[in-house]
């Protein structure tokens, strides 16, 4: 989540309040301070509510997701300390009271985007800031201590948890469906304009063609398109298909040139791409 910044209007309002209560009683000054803090809280919440997933609220910000419980966003070409740094991006996420911040490095090869994790920290109520990754190194010894002291819950074996976390430290390709289309945003900001527009139009055609073939083949074997469903396909009784049925579908139409994840978020990807080429 993007760091909250005081703007010019905030300073003007604060200055007006200071002038208004100058020389007044301590009680009035306290009430003015509380009023200003409430104003900042309301402004922050309004700012969040006007942002939607995949949209950019400023030149280098990309919103990955957002709902009533929290969300995550990226600030391109910014490091973990909010300082400008080319080919890096800061990742902020919040769920309920827990927040996680990270810094990734990225590189572009043609129209492929690769990333690797450089720094990552975690904070929560009653928990001081914990660094989990520093300078591209997983702080494994400290992770073991937190598991031993039961200050962290793992949903898989320790070995699998560490192996997955270490994968993020190595260069790996980010695909269109990951991070709600962040790959396209990075290319938009880095490729020459004509090259980016050509690639985005090619992607629009690939996604549309694959989507149409996918739906055509899926309906042949009993699925029904339902855009309100998380998976976009349901069974005739309106129930989302179990994992086994979904796997059979993908095995039977693997020639569509569209991944499971791309099909699931395809409307959002198309919307973003069409915005980039308009």
N, C-alpha and C positions, 0 to 999 in steps of 0.2 A: 504494500500500500504506500502510495507516494507520501513523502514527508510533508507534514503540514507547514505551510509558509505564511508568514505575516505579510499582507500586501499594503499598498498605499492607503486604501480606505480604512484598514484596521488602525493604522497609525493616526489618521485624521480623527477617527472616532475616539481613540484613546486620548489623543491630545485635547479633544473637546471635553471629555469627561474629567480630565485632570484640571482643566481651567474652571470647569463648573464646580468642582468640589474643593478647589484650593482654599485653604483656610477654614474649611468646615470641620465639623466634629468627626471623631474617629468612626462613629457609627455610619455616618453618611459616606465617608470614604470607603468603608467596608462594603456597603451596599453597592456603590459604584463599581468596585472591583468585581463583585459577584455578577453584576449586570454585564460587564465586559466579557467575563469568562463564559457566561451563558450565550452571549452573542457569538463568540468564537465557536462554541459547540454547535449551535444551530447552523452557522455557515459551513462548518465541516460536514455536517450531515446532509445539507442541501447539495453540497458539491458532490458527495458520493452518490446521491439519488439521481443526479442528472447524467451519470456515466452508465454506459451499457456495455456488456461483454463484446470485445472485439473492436470497440470504438477508441479513438484517440482523443483525449481531452486537452492535450497540448502537443507540440511538435514531435516529441520523442516518447510520449507515454502510450503504452498499449495495455488495455485492460483484458486480462486473460479470462476472468470470470468474476461475478459479483452477485451476491444475494443477501437476504436479511441477516445471515449468520456471519458474513465476512466476504472475502474475495481475495484476488491476487492480481498484481499488475507488474509491468516491466517498464523500466526507464532505460531507453537505449543510449549507448555511449556514455554511461554513468557508472562510477564504481561504488563500492560498498559504503563509502563515506560521502556520497552524493557529489563527488567531484567529477568533472568531465574526463572521460577516458575512452578514446576511440576503440572500437571492436570489443567492447565490454558492455554488459548490461546488468543493472541492478534488478533483482526480483524480490518483491515484497508480497507476503501473504498473511492473512489473518483469519482465524476460525474461532469464534466465540471470544475467549480471552487470550488465546495463544497467538503469537505472531512469529513469523520466520522470515529472515532476510538473507539474501544470497547475492553473490556476484559471479557472473559467468563470463567467459571469454568466448567470442564467436569468430568464425572465419567463413569465407564464401569461396566455393570452388564451382565456377560456372553458375548454375542455378541451384546448387546444393548448399545447404547451410549446416555447419558443424559447430557444436558447442562443448564446453567442458566447465565444470564447477571449480571456482577458485576459493571462495569464502562462503560460509554458511553459519548463521547463528539462530538461536531460539530463545524466546522470552515468554513468560507467563506470569499471572498473578501469584505472588509468593515464591517466585523462582527468579533468581538473578540471571542475567544474560549468560548464556552458555554458547561457547564456540564449538561447533561440531566439525567444521572444516576450516583450515587456515592455510593459505598459500598453496592450495591444491593438494593438501594432505589431510586425510581423515584422522581425527584425534581419537584413535581406537582405544587407547588405554583409558581415557576419560569416559568413553562410551561404555566400556566394560564396568567401570565403577558405578555409573548411573544405573546400569542393569542390576548389578549386585545390590545396590541400595534401594532398588525398586522405585527409582524416580523416573523411569521410562518403561513403557509397555511395548513389547514386541509382539507382532501378530504372526511371526514366522520364526524359524530357528535363527540363532545369533549368526551362524555362518552365512546363511542366505541374506540376512539383513546387511552384513558387512560387505558381501560380494556385490549386492545391488548398489550400495552407497559408493563403492569404489568405481563402479562402472561410470557413474556420473562424473568422476574426476578425469576420465579419459575422453579424448575426442570422439564424439558420436554424432551421427546425422540426426537432425530434427526434421520430422516429416510434417506435411501440411496439417494433418488432423491433430497433431500434438500442440498443446498450449493454445488451442483455439485459433490456429492460423498465424502464429507468431512468425513462422518462416517467411510468409508473404510480406509481412510488415518490415522485416529486416531487409529483404530484397528491395522493397519499395524505397527504403532510405539509403541504399547503397549502390544499386545498379544504375547505369545511365538510363534516363527516362524512357527512351525508345525501346531499349532492350527489356526493361521491366514490363512495359505495356505489352510487348509482343509475347513475352512469357506468360503474363497473367491471362491474356486472351487464349493462349494455348491451354492453360490450365482450366479455364472456364469451359472450353469445349470438351476437354478430357473428362471433367467431372460430370457435365451434363450428359454426355454420351454414355459413360459408365453407369450413371444413375438410372437412365432410361432402360438400358439393357438389364440392369440388376432387377429393377421392378418388374419388367416384362417376364424374366425367367422366374422370379419369385412367385408371381401370381399364377404361373402355370402349375406350380406344385402346392397351391393352396393358401399362400400368404395374401394379406390385404394391406394396402398402403394406408397408414394412419399417421399423419404428421404430428399429432398430439402425443403419440407414443414416443418414449425415450429412444427406442430402436428404429422407429419409423415404419416398422412392419409388425402386424399382429396376426393371430390366427382368426379363423372365421367367427369364433365366439368372443372376439375382442381382447383376448388375453395375449400378452407378450410371449413369444415362443421360448421354451427352455433352451439352455445352452446347447444340448445335443442337436436339436432341430436347427438352430442357427448355424452350427458347424456343418451340418449336412448341406445346407443351402450354399454356404461359401465354398464347400468342396465341389459342388456341382456347377457353379458359375464363376470359377476363378479366372476365366478369360475376360471378364468385364473390365479389367484394368482399374479397379477401384477396391480399396481396402475396406474392411469392416468399419474401421474408425472413420474413414472418409465418408462412407455412406451415411453413418449416423449423424455427422455434423455438416453434411453437404450443403444444406440451405444457408447456414451461417458462412461457410467458406465462399460460396457463390456470391452472397451479399457483399462480403468484404472485397472480393476481387472486382466486382462490378463498380464498387465505389472507387477503387484505385485507378480504374481505366476511364472513368467518366470525365 
